[in-house]
Amino acid sequence: MPQGDKSSYTDKQKRQAEHIEDSYKEKGVSQDEAEERAWRTVNKQSGGGKKSGSGRKD
């Protein structure tokens, strides 16, 4: 499964994903699965990457 472009995420979101990924790897989860779970967690917590557009509620 190809990974999406992470350029729309803030530095904070990228750091969070990295820490979450490290935690999963320490628990014995594979690299690919750990990365996927980490980004799913960040998306769930923050609603995804940076958004643009007038009238958008943040």
Secondary structure, DSSP 8 states (H G I E B T S, - for coil): ------TTS-HHHHHHHHHHHHHHHHTT--HHHHHHHHHHHHHHHH-SS---STT---
